[in-house]
């Protein structure tokens, strides 16, 4: 237990862990605005298909773009890709 407190202090610089995690959740990844970034995806990378937003059934976005977007309440699913691009 004492070791966990030390690790928690080290990870969160003595701040409240819940407050730090909430502030990190609100930060949008740099370069990912919620719109597809056209980045080439690596095989095995997690991608998202948002059925509510997608223009066609093959459209997929990378995880940072999906997480930066507004998809609350949308119908979506995640898969591992064999390649492709964020579109």
Secondary structure by P-SEA (a helix, b strand, c coil): caaaaaaaaaacccccaaaaaaaaaaccccccccccccccccccbbbbbcccccccccccccaaaaaacccccccbbbbbbcccccc
